Each structure stands twice: as C-alpha cells, then as structure tokens.
C-alpha cells in the first residue's frame, strides 16, 4: 500500500510542488481512486460501453462533490467542497493482493436529521467512524469540531472507534464480493463531554491546552480501554499480596528520596502486578525484587530525556540495588518481564485518570488540599490488591477525588462536575455513581484502619503516612475522614432505596 501511494505521487509531475497538507490530501484521494477503480469492470468491458470517454472516467462514480449541505450551526447552507483528485492517465493495474486491501466496498449515504442527503461516499468496511467524519470535515459538511458531531446508525450512536462493518445489515452480509453494500448514517449535533467543553472554553484565554479539545475524547476513551484490557486478575494477585507489600513500603520512600514522580511509581507497580498475574507459577521474594527493578528500568528508559537523561538508568538502578544484585540479573529480569507482557508497557494507571479528572476542580480550587489527599488515597489503594484492581482505575481515581473533596469540605457542585466528567470515558462508567461511592467507602475504610493500626497493611502504610505528612503535601495525612465516611454510607443507603422498588417485600419479610 505504501509503495502504491509513492507510485501515485511520483506519477504526477506537479505533485511534488504541492504543500505538505495538499500532498497528504492528494495521497488520500489517490487511494480512494484506487478503491473506485478496483470496483470497475476491466478495460475491455469498459471500452465496449457506449459513451466511454478517453480519460478513463467512470459513469458509476458516486457524486459527492457538488451536493448542497443544509447542515450548519444555525441555518446557513454550506456547499460541499471536494478535494482535487490526481489527474494521471497512467493508472497501475491492481494486483490480486492489492485488490484484497480494498475488499468489501460500501456505498455510504450521509443525511441530516430531516432526511436531506448530504454526501454519498465510497468507503470500505474496515474504515472507522472517525475516518468518515474526517472526510466529511474536508468536504465542509462538518462545520463544527469533529468531536461535537455524531453519526447514528438506526437508533445507535456510533463511537469514533467503531468500524463501518458493524453498520451493514444482516441481510446484506451475504452479498457477493463484487456487490456493494449500502449504508445510511445520520449526522447529529451532540453535546460534548465536559472535559472537551472545558478545553474548548480555554480558547478565550489562549491556553495551549485548548488545541486538545478536538482529540481529547478519543484519547481518553482509548486510554480507558487500554487500562481495562491490561487490568490484572485479582485472584492471581491475592497469592502474592503479602510478598509485594514490603516492596511497596520500600519503593515509596526510595523514589521519594530520589525525587521521582508518582507516575513512575504507579507505572512500575502496575507492570510488576501484570507480570505476576501473567506468570503460571507463583513468584518468590527474589523474583519479585528483580521484577520490580526491571519495571523501574523500563520506565526509566521510556521516560522523557529532559527529566531522566538517556543512560542515567544504569546509575539509578545501581544506586537502588546498593551492590546487592548484579546489573546483569536486572537486565535478564527486564527481558523476562517484557517477553511475558509482550512488550505492552506504558498502560494508563489510576494516577493518569486522576490528573485528567482534576482538570476542572483544580481550576476552581487552585492549591487545594483535595489534590494531595486524593494522591494519599491512591497510595493507600496500592497496599490492597482487591481494592486496587477490583475497580477500574478511572473509578478509583474518581473515588479518590470525591473523598478528597468531601474530607476537605468542598461544595457538592464540584463533585457533581466530577461525575459528569466520567461520561467522557464510557457511558457505563458515567452511570456508575454507586460504584464510585462503593470504592470511596472502601478507600476511606482502608485509610482509617491503616491509621489506627488495625489493618494487616498498617506496617507498610507508615512510609506513605510520613510522605504525606510533609508541608509539601499540606499535611493531609493528619486529616480525619470519619465524617465523610458516614456521609458516603448515607448516600449509599439512599442509592439502594432508589434502586429497589418499594413494592418489593423486605428482607425480613
């Protein structure tokens, strides 16, 4: 496919004089021409048709260039503008392998809510909804941001990652290969998620983050999916929970003394837990120590060179092991970790979602205690694998923020904005208010039990308590969460009463 694109660009003498943006558009249109040509009859059949022109034009090309679009922000009409196509008379004859790349052609009709046809596109079944929205944006059919427009197939709102193959009716899936499936989608204006709306509002302040408004939704959604796909099994990690707790008590002050950021701590521990869950046999304490150092080695190699210069990982690892373990053993453990995880590292952690969800609260409450208290609760969750991996990481992050807002006595409106932001990641997560409250209750209970010394993890909580008792963390470790815990339990009782109809008999009956 890449060689065909290069051939198409080189076949036009004027193409290399185009700007970079137009060259990319020209390459895209060339691929569309290849797709259209692959669905035409051969040259002998085409020449025998009456009215065939010498330029190789086709009479069955979808006419999507000169349509009038009534879709706009208000009532203004917009003319669809199609990009210029490459004018090359010498087109290559598609081979069987290249034609297979453009299998399952589709004729996609895009219409407005009132049924007015806006565009007629030739697509492939493997195309995503986001690719279709980009083509519509180039044709000036999407007048607003791409993230604020949605495509509906029947009564289902398609996400950007969905492919057009899911839109083909069942009775059309058995059509011959040379036939073309026909699909009709409807454009709607959707209310952007709160995080995207917040980033869009930053345009007035000329913030650099305002440029992320158009892609924030897709990035956050894919991050949530990657996190859920890589979340390790709780049942497998319970076997090593007593072995990994001492390493948490060691790594937290060790990285804190070296002024490493919390994201590296959480990423290394997630890599360690995923490695332990993927192993068939139970690791011992020595294997865990080597795997943890290997995870730190991976994170140091992947870190930005501004914070950790390339090659500094060697000195850092040697400083952590203090000559008690040869570097060769750490590198062999790193190879074992990467091969077991199939080099899938850099997965979003709970602190990743914590920072995303704190965008709006931090703007309204700068330099607030809830941020440091939320970080404390995320550290506490690391001690218990049932809590750390029993909930999605985005739910743990939201629960930590909600607990921080509640303990610090912030307004209820700020917490409502937090639950609105959860809908950015997934509709299921956006409706999981009770799940967030359950996780918040578990976080507060674990924190209270560790502070009072009644938990089995109290011994390993002490480094975390010392860390968050410093002035740089506003001494949040000394706050009392009992009142907030009672409030959360009262909200859970109300949620259960709403969920259970009053006509049902009670448990006592």
Secondary structure as GFF3:
##gff-version 3
##sequence-region A 1 509
A	DSSP	alpha_helix	2	10	.	.	.	ID=ss1
A	DSSP	three_ten_helix	15	17	.	.	.	ID=ss2
A	DSSP	alpha_helix	20	38	.	.	.	ID=ss3
A	DSSP	alpha_helix	43	47	.	.	.	ID=ss4
A	DSSP	beta_strand	68	69	.	.	.	ID=ss5
A	DSSP	beta_strand	78	79	.	.	.	ID=ss6
A	DSSP	alpha_helix	96	101	.	.	.	ID=ss7
A	DSSP	beta_strand	105	111	.	.	.	ID=ss8
A	DSSP	beta_strand	117	124	.	.	.	ID=ss9
A	DSSP	alpha_helix	129	138	.	.	.	ID=ss10
A	DSSP	three_ten_helix	146	148	.	.	.	ID=ss11
A	DSSP	beta_strand	149	153	.	.	.	ID=ss12
A	DSSP	beta_strand	156	158	.	.	.	ID=ss13
A	DSSP	three_ten_helix	164	167	.	.	.	ID=ss14
A	DSSP	three_ten_helix	170	172	.	.	.	ID=ss15
A	DSSP	beta_strand	181	189	.	.	.	ID=ss16
A	DSSP	alpha_helix	194	201	.	.	.	ID=ss17
A	DSSP	three_ten_helix	202	205	.	.	.	ID=ss18
A	DSSP	three_ten_helix	208	212	.	.	.	ID=ss19
A	DSSP	alpha_helix	216	230	.	.	.	ID=ss20
A	DSSP	alpha_helix	234	238	.	.	.	ID=ss21
A	DSSP	alpha_helix	241	257	.	.	.	ID=ss22
A	DSSP	alpha_helix	262	278	.	.	.	ID=ss23
A	DSSP	alpha_helix	285	302	.	.	.	ID=ss24
A	DSSP	alpha_helix	312	321	.	.	.	ID=ss25
A	DSSP	alpha_helix	327	340	.	.	.	ID=ss26
A	DSSP	alpha_helix	350	364	.	.	.	ID=ss27
A	DSSP	alpha_helix	369	381	.	.	.	ID=ss28
A	DSSP	alpha_helix	385	390	.	.	.	ID=ss29
A	DSSP	alpha_helix	393	407	.	.	.	ID=ss30
A	DSSP	alpha_helix	412	422	.	.	.	ID=ss31
A	DSSP	alpha_helix	427	430	.	.	.	ID=ss32
A	DSSP	alpha_helix	433	452	.	.	.	ID=ss33
A	DSSP	alpha_helix	458	467	.	.	.	ID=ss34
A	DSSP	three_ten_helix	471	473	.	.	.	ID=ss35
A	DSSP	three_ten_helix	476	478	.	.	.	ID=ss36
A	DSSP	alpha_helix	482	499	.	.	.	ID=ss37
###
